[in-house]
């Protein structure tokens, strides 16, 4: 394991420029060698067959303890399924688990298509909450070569063979030449690009390189939203004779799974005046999902000839050109120019169809030639029940679902600029010799989750609903306001549909204004002139289906803040609005079967929802998250960090009321009035299978840091009285937090239980954020360093020699804490956060050694097969829980610590606050806190609104 460091001061690739959102100019762009991978990449031979990941198993004791919860979850999932809704835990469905994933396709928030390093396209995530995990093996690149001496070569460029179905007629894709020698081919992955080098394949004197590029470009909020990828081929001929080469791109009219067999799908040709040719595949999606169109295209040049086969039969008994016929035509003639094909009729149920685009060229001896393909998909709508949102990219390409050809075309012409911008972003980090080689590669590749994490990026407009939602209302579909001022405006035939949609939108917006006020749409906090960047969603994990799970976003948010800060602020605005929402509708809690209010005023939502995001918050129902002790602190800490990182005081002013309310809400959990909140004996924080009681290192440290952050935010918005008041509360809480110190580290909690002296790897989460955002430390430097050294010596080194990361819980005698499922787990996200904390405290080498264990387990060739699907965690038996998870994006917290970005901090001057002023502030704060207090068991009959009404009626002066 390579470890060497010498960091002193800021790294050269600091974030000062990026956080100011300064886009790279054309003169700054770096040139890209089209056939050469980046200097550091994640690599696999195409014939590599790793061991599939192994899922975790519960002990008998845990099974017995969790049986009632498991039954309730199963019942709940069946009830949701009967209503056409998704359950938050996708654990009862059989998943396809492999270890062959690579860099996925597409930008951010418009759907994702995975691609394995062996060449297969798989893990289709094109609709909310839907993941079709298996490959569609008709989706392939293939190569055909012929030499003047009569030698011919052909192969699918994929190192696996399709299974031959029992009912095979021999006319399907199994008839193609699947003879690639994977041991001579290498895959290189560095998100958002990958390179596959086919050395001497299929022709021994030919070298083919396929470069996959997706538009994930930091601080670019247009192209980064596009559903497209480009495949740039470089063909090098080392032989003595010229070579006639045809590269073939085949694509099924399918969105994964069995969707291709549902029928009524059809294909059509596309051609532009500037040489882009291809096929459009129009997919009539089932199960209430909106239709989708793929575009498969290639660029025709003076050296490259493009031809198409718009329809061939992949499987089924329908008439028409078969997959075998199509393959034979290319193999014989090198193009489809003389291929007679029938009219592109819709597919029949039970049959699946595909299309093919061929690029033919001659490569002289010793020459290099290039071919460019693109794949785009257009599905402008996102549907949640009866609500329809439009994706971000529709602001640039329209909402009518006819943009696939234009997106594919533009990608072919613009991808070189995208790639240069990506190169300018990544190369300085890749070439920094002070970093261990594994770190930059893992840093960039963990970003796969911002594409493949079920992400949705809307245009920021209110949702559309069907006319049925206005059935009881009388209305007239009058001309939209944008056209009222022009009496001579005459809509032409092409624009009439758009005009009708504008009229409908106007009616819907007016009709649903009251409903919108009950949704967590943060754009209502935008001031005049501020950009509405849209709303952003991403799932907690592939099995834990909740949007923007906030306790986990606490770890992963550094990636968005550093790369797409406008999206980070958008998320925070949504949660700021969510803090101020109250939803008394009842939901059943799985842990005890009790029914509770979905969301109470002042509590930070656990998540933004699932089946009806923004409107129905808190899809999480394992425990009552209104009682959680970490969410409010994490909200305040993230808000503060984002303010000082962006310098956006307008944002600070807009969210300040929510910050104050979030702090006041937590006052009820300080049962003894000592300034410190207490846990309540159940898993009331992100470790939701690990109970905590009393004052705890994790939530206590977060609370101390949050009070200091609240004081700092108050300074930013000019509320000096609140700043002084919260600073005093911070000092008071800090003194209680220090009572957890045992001489070496901070105790897990002060309950006196068997786990109280457990060494929690994440005990300094509050310190991490305090340092990251320019606040004072929450504990003395020597104590912080001692705790970090103890964690490293115990939680890291005592688990397989430090090659797995930091185990969550370790007992003082050197044994792993086996008291619960999560205590014995290693969370890569928490490990990266721990490493970031170490780096901030000057323990750079120790930090990298700690994080290297997570790399060894998840990404190394000898690891556990988690590449491009990093799980929430693995246990000491190398068994994973929840693949493809949000929290490992916390590795960008390490990059934040290394780059030490310039922060817009306010100088905090807190003298001795006047006693009368303190009393006045405390009285006001206490009244707010009292109104936010959750009802006790004796007061459950009194609703929140009744309490507020009584308060107002008493007219208590503030």
N, C-alpha and C positions, 0 to 999 in steps of 0.2 A: 504494500500500500504506500503510494508516494505521498509524503507529507513534507512540505518545506514552506516557510513563510518568513517574510520580513516586511511587515506593514508599519509604516510610520507616517501619520498624517493621512490626508485624503487620498483616495485612489485617483488615478488620472481620469478614469471614466466616470466622473461624478455625475450626480443628477441635477446639478444646478441649472443646466440648460434645459433638460427634459421637463423638469417640474414647472418651468416657465412656459412650457408648451411651444418652444421654438422649433419649427419644422426645418428639416434639413433642406438646403437649397441644392439645385442641380449641380452647382460647382463643387459641392461637398461630397457628392455621391461617389462611392467606391466602385471600381470596375470589378466584374465578376467573370472568372474563368468558366465558360459554359460546361466544360467537361470534367471539372475538378471539384471534388467535395471540399467543404470547409476544412480548416486546419485541424479541428477537433470535432469528432462526431461519435454518436453511439453506433456501434458496428455489429453486424451479424453476417455470417455466410448464409446464403439462401438455403443450404441444405441442413442448417442447424435445426435440431429438433430438441427443444428444451423439455424439462419436466413441468407439466401443468401445475399451477398453484393448488395447494391443498387447503380446503376450508377448515375453519376452527370447529372444535367439538366442545360441547358443554360437559362438565363433570356431572355425575349422578346427583350430587348435592344441588348444583345449579339447575339441573333439569327439574328436580322436585320443587325447588323454590320458585322457578319461573313458569311452572305448568299453568297456574291460573291466568297469568298474563298472556301466555301463549294461546290459551283457548280464547280469551277475549280478543286478541289480535286476529286470530283466524276467523272468528265470528264477525268482527268488524270489517275485515277485508271482503268477506262474502256479502255483507250488507251493502258496502260501497259498490261492489261489482254489480249487484242487482240494480242499483240506481244509475249505472253507467259512469261511475266515478272511480278514480284510482285510489288505492290505499297507500298510505305513506311508507309502508314497509313492503318492498317487493321481494319478500323472502320465501314465499310459498310457490313461486314459479321456478321451474328448472332452468338454470342458466347454462349457456355454453361457455365453458371456461377453458381458455387456451393461453399460451404464453408467446404467441407469434405476432403481437401487435406492433404497429409502427406509427409514423406520423400521420394524423388524420387530415382530411381534406376540408377546405372551406375557410371562410373568415370567422367572424364572431356573431353568434345570435341569429343565424339564418339556417340552422341545420348543419349536421356533420355526417361525413361518411368516413369510416375508418379504413385503413389499409394495412395489411400485414406485411412484414418485411419480406415474406416469400412471394408477394405479388398479388394476393387476393384482396378484393374490396369487401369489407365486412362492417359490422357494428353500425348499422344505418340508424341515425338519430335525426330524422327529418320532421318529426312531429312532436309536440310536447308530451313528455313522459313515456314516449314509445321508443324502445330500442330493439331492433331486429339484429341479434348478435351474430348470426351465422353468415358465411360468405355467399355471395351470388357469383358462382364460378364462371358464368358467361361473360362477366365483366373482366376483360383482359386486354393487355397489350400482347401482340405477337409479332414475330419477325420472320421474313422470307428473304432469302438471298440466292441469287443465281450468278454464276461466273461464266465467262466466255467459253471455257473448256467443258461446259455442260454440268459442272457440279452445282447441286442445289441443296439448300438447307432450309429448314423451317421448324419453328417451335413456338409454343405459347411461352411467354416470358414469365412463367410462374412455376415455382419449384414444388408443385403438388399436383396430384392427379384427381380428377373428379370421380366420385363413386358412380358406377354404372347402374342405373335403376333397373329393377327386375323387368319392368315393362319396356325396356329400351328397344328401339327399332334400329339402332346403329346409326341414326341420322342426326343425333344431337351432338352436344359439345364433346362427348366422349370420343367422337370420331376425329377430333383435332389432334395435332401432334404435340403431346405433352411429354417432351423429352429434354427439357432443360437440365443441364448438369450444374446443380446448385453449388457444388464445391468450388466452382470457378467464378462465382458471382458474389458480390459483396453489397450489402445494404448499409447505407450511412444515414442516420437520422439526426437532425438538429432542427427542432421545430422553429419556424413553420415550413421548413424545407426538408427534403430528403433526396438522396442520390442512390440509384441502383446501377452498379457497374457490372455489365455482362462481358467478362473477359474471354474472348474467343468463343462466344456463344451467339448464335448457333454456328457461325462460320469461324473456324480457328484463326483466320487472319483478319477478323473484324473485332473492333471494340465498340460496344454500344453503351452509352451512358444515358440514363433517364433521370432528369432532374424535376422533382415535383415541388411546385411553389404555390403557396396559398397566401392571400393578402392579409396577413396579420402584421400590421405596421404600427408601432407605438405612436400615439398622438395623432393618428390618422383616423378620423371618424366617418369617412366615406368608404374608401376601398376596403377597409377592415371589416365592414359590414356585409361584404358581398359573398354570395354562395357560389364560389367558383374555385377551381384549381387549374393550374397550367402544368403541362408535362412537356418539358423541352428535351428533346433527344439530340444527342451528339453521336454521329457515326464516324468512326475512324477506320480507314482501310490501310492495313500494313502489308497487304499482299502485293504481288507483282502485276496483277491484272485488275481491271476495274470490277466493281461489284454492283449489280442491280439489286437494290434493296427496297422492300416494301414493309412499312410499319403499319400494323393494323390495330385499330382501337374498336373493340366490340363492347356493347352495352345493352343490358336487358331492360325492358320496360317494366321495371319492378322497383319498389321502395323497400325491398328486403322481405325475408320470410316467404310466405306463399302468395304475396300480393300480386305477383305477375300472372297468376292463374285465374284472377277474378273476372277477367273479360272486359271488353269494350275499351281497351287501350289501343291507341293507334300512333303511327309514326309519320313524319313528313320530312321532306328535304328542306334544307336552308342554304342560301347562297347570298353573299354580299358582293358589292361592286369592287371591293378592294381585296378579293381573293380568299375570304374565309368561307369554307364550305363544310357542310356536315348534315346532321340529322337531328330533328326534334322528336322527342319521345313523350307523347302526351299521356299521362297516367291518370286514370279515373279512380281516385283513391276511395277505398271502402271505409266502413266504420265511422262515418260522419266526419272524416278528415277532409280538408280542402284538396282540390286537384293540384297536381304538380307536373311541371314540364322539365325534362332534361334536355340539354343541348350538348351534343358531342360534335366537336368541330376541329378542323385543322387549317393551317395557313398554306395557301398555294403560292408558290414563288416561281421564278424563272428556272429553279433547280428542282422544285418539288411539285409533283402532280397529285392532286387530290381527287378521289372518286368515292362514291357512296353506294352502299347497299341499304336502302332505307327500311327493309323489313326481311327478317328471316325467322324461321320457326325454331325456337330453342327446344321445346318439348311439347307433346300433345299430338292430337290426330288431325289438326287442321291442315287444309291444303296450302301449298305455297312453297317457296324456296326453303330448304332445310338448312340447318347449321352446317351440315356436311357439304351441301351444294355450294354454300358461300365460301367455305374454306377451300374447297377444290378449285373454285374459280380464281381465287387469289394465288393459290399455289401454282396454278398453270399459267396464268396471264399476268399476274402482278398488279392488276387493277380490276375495277368493276366496269370499265368502259364498254365492254362488249357483253355485259351481263344483262340478259333480258329478265326483268322482274315485273311482277304484277302490281296492280293498283294497291296502295297501302290501306287495306281494309282493316277495320277494328279486329282485335283478337277475340277469339271465342272463349267462353268459360271453360276452364280445364286445360287450356293451351297457353303457352307463354311465348312472347316474341321479343326479338332484339333487333339492333341495327349495327352497322359497321361502317367505319370511315377508314379509308386506306390512303396512305401517303407514300408515293413511289418516287424513287430518285436513283440516279447513278452516281456512285462514289468512285472517282478515279483512284488509281494506285497512289498511295501516300497522301491522300487528301482527307479532309474532314468536312462533313456536311451536317446541317442542323435541320430538324423538323420540330414544329410546334403544334401540340394538340391542346385543347381545353375541354373541361367538363364543367358545365354550369347547371344549376337547377333553380327554377322559379316557382315558389309557393308563397305568395305574398301574405297570406292570412295565417293568423294564429288563433285557434278557437279554444275557448274555455266555456263549456256549456253553451248558453245562448249569446255569449259575448264574442265578438270578433275584433282582434287587433291587427294592425298592419306592421310588418317588420321594418326595421330601420332603412334597409336598402331601397324600399319603395319610394322614399323621398327623392331618389335619383332615377329610378327606373319605372315608377308607376305601380298602381295596385291592381291592374287588370289581368295579371298572370300571363303576359305575352312578352316578357323581357328576357327569357333564357338566351335567345339568339344574340341579343345585344350585349348581354353580360359576357357570354363566351367570346364574342368578337372583341370587346374592349379589353378583356383579359389577355388575349393573344398579343395585342398591340402595346399594352401598358405593363406587362409583367416584368420587363427589363428594369423599368423604373422602380417598381415595387421591390425587386430583388436587390437593387443597389441600395435602397433605403434600409432594407433588412440587414444587408452587409455592413452598412455604416453603423448600425445599432449594435450588431453582435461582434464584429471583428475586434474592437478594442478590448473587450472582455476575454475573447478567445486567445488573444495574443499577450495577455498580461501574464508574464512568467512567474509572478508571485503566487499565482493560484494553482492548486493541484489540478491535473488534467480532468479529473472526473467532475469537478465542480461546475465549470461553465456549461458542459454538456448537460448535466442534470438540471442546472438552473433553467436553461432554455426548454428542455424537453418536458419539465413539469408544467409548462404553460399549455401543454396539450389540453388540459382540463378546461381552459377558457374557450376552447372550441368544442370538445367532446363531452363537456359536463352538462349536456342538455340545455345549453345556453339559448336564451331568447332576448333579442334586442328589438324593442318596438320603436315606432316613430314618435311616440309621446302623445299621440292623439287619444281622445276618449274612445272606448270600445264602441263598435257598431253593434246593434241588435236588430233582430228581424222585425218586420212589421207586426208580427204577432204580439210583440211586447207592448205595442201601442193600440191594441185592439179595442180597449175601452175608452180611448181618447179621440176626440174629434179634432181633426187637423186638416190643413190644406198644404199640399206640396208646392209651395210657391217658389219663385225664382230665388236663387241664393243671393246673398247680399253682395257677393263679389261682382254680380252682373247687373245689379239694380241701377247703378250710376250711369250705365251706357244704354240708352234707349234704342240705339241703332244696332246693338250687338245681336248678331244672328249666329246661332250655333250651327256649325256645319255637321254633316252626317257623322264624321269621325268623332266628334266631341260630345254628342248627345248623351251617351251613356255616362260620361264623366260629369256632365251637368246634372243629370238625374241623381247621381251619387252625391254630388255636393248638396243638392236640395235635401236629400234624405239625411245626410250628416247634420245639416242645420236643424232639422226637426228633432233628430235623436238627441242632439246636445241640449236643446231647450227642454225636451221632455224629461231628461234624466239628470238635470242639474241637482235636484235633491239627493238622488242616488249617488252621484259622483262625490258629494260631500261626505259620504260615509265610506269612501275608499281611500286607501293609503297611497294616493298619487302625490308624490313629492313635488311635482312641477307646479302645484298651487303655491309653493313657497318662492317660486321664481319672481323676481322683480321685473318691471318693464325694461325691455332691452336685453335681458339675460337669455341665453340660448337654451332652448328645450332640446336636449340631446337625446331624449327618449328614456324609456324605462328598461332596466336590465334585470334578467333573471338567470340564475344558474342553480342546479340541483345540489343538495348536500352530497349525494352519491348515487351510483347507479342502482343501489338497492334501498336507499333512504331518500324517498321522493318528497322533498320539501324545498321550496324555492328560497334562496338567499338565507339559509339557516345562519342566524346571526352569531351564535356562540362560536361557530366554525369560521364564519367570515372574518371574525376577529383575527384569525391566524392567516387566512389566505388573502386578505385585502391589500397587503403590501404590493402584490403583483398588479392589481388594478390601479392603485395609487401611483405607482411608478411609471406605468405604461399607458394607462387610459384614465387619468385622474377625473375627467368629466363623468365617466361612468361610475366611478367610486362616489363622487358627490351625489349623483343621481340616486344611488342606493341609499345613501345616508339621509337624503331628503325623504325618501319613502318611509324609512323607519322613524324619522322625526315626526312625520304626520301620524304614523302608527302609534307612537307614544301617547298622542293626544286623543286616540280613538277609544271608545268604550263599546263593547259588543256583548250584551247580556245573554245572547242565545247560548243554549246549553250544549256541552259536548261531554262524552263519557271518557273518563281517564282509565287507561288500560291497567295501570298498576293496582288500583283498588276498586274499580268499577263505579266510582262516584261520578256524579254529574256536576260540572262547574261551568261558570261563565267562560265563554271562549276567550275574551280579551277584556281586561279591566284598564281603566284610565290610569296612566302613569307607568304601567309595566311596559318594558320594551318587548315587542313581539319576538317570539322564538324564531319565527319565519314569516314570510310574506304570504304564505298559503300554499295550496296545491291545485285543487280543482277550480277555484275561483280566486286567483291571486289578486292582491290589493283590496278585494272586497271581503274575503273570508280569511282573516289572518289566523295564525297558530294552527296549522294542520297537525303539528306535533301533539300527540295525545298519550304518550307513555306516562308522563307525569304532568302535573299542573304547572306549566312554565310561568304562570303569573306569580308563582312563589319562588322562582329561581333567584339565586343570589349573585350570579355573574353577569346577566344580560345588561342590566342598567349600567353597571360599571363599565362594561365593554363598550357600550354605546357612547358614553361620555369620553372615554379614552380615544376611541376612533374619531369622534367628532373633533376633539382637540388636535390630534395628530394631523387630520386632514386640513384643519384651519392653518396650522403653522407650516404645513408642507406647501399649500397652494397660495397662502396669503390672501384668501378670499374672505374679506370682512363682510361682504353682503351675505354670503353663505352663513357666516357666524351669527349675524344678526337674525337671520331667518330661523335658525335652529335653536337659538338660545332659550326660548321658552320651553322647548322640549327637554333640553339639558337640565334646566332648573327643576322641571316636573319629575324627571327621572331620578334625580338625587332625592327630592322630597319623598317620593314613593318609597324609597329604601329605608327611610327613617323608622318605619314600623318594625323593621327587623333588627333594630337595636333595642333589645328587650330590657337591658339594664341601664340604658342611658349613658354608657361610657364612650360613645362616639363610634363604636365598632359594630358592624352587623354580625349576626350569628347565623350559621346554618341550622337547619331544623331536623336533622336526623334522617333525612332521606336524600337521594341523589339530586340535589337542587342546583346543579351546575352542569357544565359540559361533560363531566364524567358521570353520565346518567345511569350507570350501573354500579356506582361506588358511593355509598352513603357517607355523609359528613355531618358532624354535629358540633355546635358551639363555634368559637372563633377558629378559622382555618387559614392555612398558609395561602391557599389558592384564592379563594374569594376575598379573604381579608386583605391580601396584598393588592388585589385589583381595586378594592374599595378605597384603600389609602391613596393609591395613584389617581383614582377617579376624582376624589375630593380635591386633590391638587390641580388636576386638569380642569375641573369646574371653576376653580378660582382663576386659573389662567384665561379661560374662555370669557369669564366675566370681565377681566381686564381688557380683552380684545374688543368687547362690545361697549366698554365704557361704564360698566356697572361696578364701580369701585367698592360700594358697600357690600355687595354680594361677594366680590372677590375677597375682601378681608374676612367676611364671615366664613366662607368655605375654607379659607386658609386656616382659620382657627380650628375648624372641624377636622381638617387634615392633620394638624399637629396632635390633636386629641386622639384620633384613630391610630396614628403612627405609634404612639406610646403603647397602645394596647397590642398592636401587631408585634411589637418587640418582645412581648411576653411569651411568644411562641419559640423564641430562640433558646436552644438547648446547649449552646457552646460550639456546635459544629454546623447546624442547619436549622431551618424553621420546621417545627413539628407539623405533621399533617393537620391535626386539630388539637384542641385542648379538652376533648371529652373524656380522656382517660381510658379509652377503649384500647383493644389490642392493636389497632392500626394507628393510634394517635402519634406514635413516634416513627411512623413510616416515613421514609425519605421519598418525597414526591418529586419527580423529575421536573414538574411544571410549577414548582412552588414560587418561582420568581417571575411569574407572568406579569404581575404589576410593575415590577422593576424593569422588565423588558420594554414595556410601553412608555414608562416614565422617561427612560434614557433615550428611547427612539424619538420622542417628541420634544426633547429639550427641557424636561422637568427635572427637579431635584430627585435624587435617589430616595427610595422609600425605606432604606435601611443603611446603616453604616457600611462604608466600602469594605472594611475587613470582614464583616459578617457576610456580605454578598459574595465575596471571593471565596470565603470558607465554605459557604453553602454550595457554590458551583464546583469547587474541588471535591467536596463530598459526593455530590451527584455523579461527577465523572468517575471517581474511584469505585463507587458502588453501582449505580444504575447503568453505567456504560460498560466499564471494564469487566464487571463480574458476570456479564451475559455474553458467552461465546467470545471472550477476548476482545470485546468492543466492536465486533463485526455485525451487529444488528441494530445499533442505535441505543437510545436510553429507555430502559423499561420504566413504566409509569411509577411503580411502587417497589421499593426495596426496604427490607427490614434492617435494623442496625447491626444484626449479626451476619449480614451478607447473604441472606436468603431472599429470594423474590417473594413479595407479598402475594400470597395465593388466596387472599380473603375474597376476591371477586374477579369477575371476568376481565374487567378493565385494569385492575391493579397489576395483573401479570402480562398485560399487553405492552407492546412497543408501538407508539404512534409516530410515524415519520414526520407528520406535521409538528407535533410537540417537540420532537428531536431537533428539527430545523429551528424552531423557536428558541429552544435551549441553546443551540449553537450560536444563534444571533445574539442572545443575551451574553454569552461568553465573549463574543467578539467585541461587543460594546464595552465590556469591562476590561478590555485589553488582553484577554486570554484567547488570542486569535488561533494559535496552534491547537489548543485544546478544543476550541470550537469546531475547527475543521476535522479533527480526529473524531469528535462526537458525531458530526453529520456524515462522515465517511461510512459509518456503520449502516446508516439508512441507505446510502448508495449501494453498499455491498449487497444488502438484502434485496433491494428493489430493482436495481439497474445493471449490476455487474454480470458478466457472462456466467459466473459461478453462483449467481443469486437465486432468488425464489420465483422468478418468472413474472414479476410485477411491472415490467417496463410498459409505459404508456397505459397503465391501469393501476397506479399506485393506490393501495388500499388505505382505509382508515388505520389499520394496524395489523400486526402479527404477534403471535405469542411466542413464548420461549421454546415451543415445539415447532416453530416455523409454519404455523397455520394462520391463514389470513382471515380477516373479517372485513367485509364490504369493499370489494374492488372498485376502482375508479371513483376516488373520493376527493372532496374539495380541499381538506386541510393541508395536504402536502405542498400546496402553493406557498406555504409559509417559508419555503426556501428563499423567497424574495425578501423575507425579513432579514436574512443573512446579507443579501446584496445591499439592502438599505443600511445595515450596520457597517458594511465595508466602504460604501461610497460616502457616508456621512453628508447627506445633502444639506444645503443651506436652508435653515428654518426661519420663518418670519415670527420670531418669538417676541413677546412683550416683556420688558423688564418688570419683574414682580417686586414691588416694594410694600412690605407689610409691616408697618410699625405696630405699636400697641393700640388696638382698637378701643375707642371710647366705650366705657361700660354701658352707657345709655344707648349708644348707637348699636352695640352688640345686642342688647336686650330688644331693641326695636326690630332688628333683622331676625332675631330668633323668634320673636312673636309672629312675624309674618310667615316665616318659613314653617313654623309649627302649625299654623292654621292651614296652610296648603297641605302639609304632610298629614294632618288629621283628616282632612276631606278625602285624601287618597287612600286612607287606611282600609285594608280589606276587612269585611265584617267578621266578627268572631262567631263562634258556633251559636252563641246566644242571640246574635243579631242578624242571622241569615235571612229573617223575614223582611228586614228593611233593605230596600234596594239602594243602589248608589244614587239614583236620581232623587229618591226620597231624602237621603242625607243631604244632598246639595240644596234641595228645596228648603229643608229646615234651616240650613245655614243662612241662606239668602233671606228667609223670612225673619230670622232673628236680627238681620242687619248688623252683624257684628262688625265694627269699624276695623279697618286694616291700617 
